[in-house]
Amino acid sequence: MALISTSEFLGITDADDHGVRHMEVGDRAVGGGRGSLFGGVGLAAGIIGLEDTAAQPAVWATGQYVSTAFPPATLDLEVTLSAVGRTVTQGRVIGSNDGSEIISVLGATGVRPEPARMVGESMPDAPPPEDCIDSERPHEVDSIHDHIDVRMARGMFGFSGAGEPSGDNRTVLWTRFRGVRLDAAALAVMADYSPSALGNSLGRVTFLSSLDNTIRFAEMPSADEADDDWVLLDNRVEFVGNGFGHSSCTMWSRSGRLLAVASQSMTVIVPDVV
């Protein structure tokens, strides 16, 4: 089966006469379990806008979630290139609905020569995704979760309780965006499953609401890796307290290449705890 880009999956339009792109938050699966716009989808849309406008691959991007969009809605993506250099472009994307800001994305794109190379992280040992348990994600409506497989290699999936708590701050999980080619935007969507590690760290099902979502890209998948489409997330929780949490992850191809590093801050909601 031929894979499509994340932009095609999300249905993002080309820029109109005013330079604005549009994405419908409607009957397609761009929402989370409660139907609102999935945070990783919002960041992915911003990355697509930056890459298309700058005509360069993304280096990093961060999204701040200002409000929530429920269907039916249209996310209007206005891109501004703040600085255009010889090899690096910096810009921002404002995603809004009916004039109300939903997400603000900052980021950089670029292509530069490589004077040096090192990788300071190592891919964790993990069984293949075919041997791992399903995360059993509950959701009330059609959502992005219907298109992304998540399988636990270590620890508990904090949103459903699938698996066994690891007893520490770390989980390892496989993700696959079915039918979608591994590009920068797809990795941004997948990275939004990393905060599920909070529930594992606390030893109980835990919910959250993202305040931001940041991703920094290392190596993009090769053509063969893009067709394989499984990505391993090594997730760590640095802090939970004061009603907030902070977590991060490294993202790996099945062949062991570091694809990206990601992090989030979020509000924390423990069911049955006031």
Sequence and secondary structure as in RCSB ss.txt:
>XXXX:A:sequence
MALISTSEFLGITDADDHGVRHMEVGDRAVGGGRGSLFGGVGLAAGIIGLEDTAAQPAVWATGQYVSTAFPPATL
DLEVTLSAVGRTVTQGRVIGSNDGSEIISVLGATGVRPEPARMVGESMPDAPPPEDCIDSERPHEVDSIHDHIDV
RMARGMFGFSGAGEPSGDNRTVLWTRFRGVRLDAAALAVMADYSPSALGNSLGRVTFLSSLDNTIRFAEMPSADE
ADDDWVLLDNRVEFVGNGFGHSSCTMWSRSGRLLAVASQSMTVIVPDVV
>XXXX:A:secstr
   B HHHHHT     TTSEEEEEESSSS B TTSSB HHHHHHHHHHHHHHHHTS EEEEEEEE S   SSEEE
EEEEEEEEE SSEEEEEEEEEETTEEEEEEEEEEE    S             GGGSEE     SSS GGGTEEE
EEEESB TTT  B   SSSEEEEEEEETTB   HHHHHHHHTTGGGHHHHHHTS  EEEESEEEEEE     HHH
HHH EEEEEEEEEEEETTEEEEEEEEEETTS EEEEEEEEEEEE TT  
